[in-house]
Amino acid sequence: MSARSSLIHLAGKAAIGLCALFLVGVLLAAIPNHRTPVAASSADLEQQGAQQPAAQDPHAGMPDMKMDMDDNKSNEQAAMHDMADMHHGDSAHMHMTTMRPQSPADLQRANEIVEQLRAGIEKYKDYHVALNEGFHIFMPNVPQKEYHFTSYKNGFLEAFTFDPSRPTSLLYKKTADGYELVGAMYTMPKRATEEQLNERVPLSIASWHLHTNLCMPPLDQRQNADWTKFGLRGSITTQDACDAAGGKFSPVIFGWMTHVYPYEDSTPKIFAMHHHD
């Protein structure tokens, strides 16, 4: 092979590598909750709110990267644990979209979404099918009102296209012998505008929400942290207050979310924030 051919060959490989890195970067930026779920024990959660359980970590030799990943995982766990008990409405820790006047066209579109969603998730009434198709249970060992089975592939696709039959997450209730499917969750990146959200699920029918203003204490202090101040139920809601407390502040956790419960018997219950028992 000539020197010129070798140079062209190496340049081609370099270009492919750069394209691959770019694609990975786009994927991670687009997925509202892209990290692999990590299970925690209920005892850990009750003791420290959202601390990551001990596990073998491939990044143990890179302290700065390990700290960032542990923070992100802990932030996810704090959000998932706290959001189940959050009440409907705008607050310092939750930003809701503004409800719009309802039109017949909005109601028709909402009904079409529900029909397509029902058809698309029917097979997932057997939760084993969901697991076999790549949905991951978030924090399965922690008691929750609803368990999120998330497809990170669907979450990536949701950043660019909308298919009502392909939600990012499936919502299940725990039963004596497994899980009962009750609903689904659609997502969009946090950068999405209300107009873009409205194009997917009408804002006159459903509310989209963001989890906001999360202050987490340093990792080495989380066992004894004052959780009346930290977390998504804590009193700290600003960067300055979080800095003063020695915490790490995140203005937004995850991306936009909206829940749909297609087996309910009325539109308000179908597009509610939480499942009606």
C-alpha positions, 0 to 999 in steps of 0.5 A, a space after each residue: 500500500 502506498 504512503 498516500 493510500 495509507 494516509 487516506 485509510 487512516 484519515 477515513 478511520 479518524 473521520 468515522 471515529 469522530 462521527 461515532 463520538 459525535 453521535 454518542 454525544 448527541 444521544 446522551 444530550 438528548 435522552 432526558 434520563 439516559 443513565 442505566 438504572 441503579 437499584 438501592 435498598 429501602 433501608 439505604 433510601 430511608 437512611 440517606 434519602 438518595 445515596 448510591 449503594 456500594 457497587 463495583 465501579 469501572 471508574 474507580 480510578 478516575 475520582 472526578 468522573 466517578 464523583 460526577 457519575 455518582 452525583 448524577 445517579 444520586 440525583 436521579 434516585 432522589 428525583 424518582 423517589 420524591 416525585 411520587 409524592 409531589 402534588 399537582 401544581 407549579 412549585 419551586 421543585 416542579 415546573 408545570 406547563 400552563 393549561 390552555 383553553 380546550 378545543 374539540 380538535 385537542 380532545 380528538 387528538 388526545 383520544 387518538 393518542 390514547 387509542 394508539 397508546 393502548 394498542 402499542 403497550 397492550 403486549 406489555 401487560 405481561 411485564 416480562 415482554 417489556 423486560 425482554 424488549 429492553 425496558 429497565 426497571 428503575 430502583 426495583 428494590 425500593 417501594 414505590 407507588 409506580 415503577 418506571 420501566 424505561 426504554 432508553 432507545 425510546 427516550 432517544 427517539 422521543 427527542 426527535 420524533 413522536 409516536 404515541 404507541 412508543 412511550 419512553 417509560 411504562 408505568 406499573 403497580 407492584 402486585 403479589 406476583 409481579 407488576 400490573 401495567 397502569 400507564 406510560 410516560 412520554 418525554 422531551 428534552 428540557 430545552 423543548 418549548 411549550 409549543 413543541 410540547 403542545 404539538 405532541 400532547 395538547 396542553 389543554 388536556 395534559 400537563 407536562 412537568 419538569 423537576 427543578 432546583 435540586 440541591 444535593 449535599 456532598 456525597 460523603 455527607 449524605 448519610 447525615 444530611 438534613 433532608 428537610 433542606 436538601 432534595 426535591 422536597 427540601 427548602 433549598 431552591 436556589 444556587 446561592 442557598 445551595 452553595 452556602 450549604 456546601 451542596 451541588 445544585 441542578 436547575 433541572 433534573 431529567 427532561 419534560 415528562 407527562 403521564 398517560 393512564 389509558 385504561 382509566 374511564 375519563 379524560 382527566 384521569 387518563 391525563 392525570 399526574 398520578 394514577 387514581 387507585 
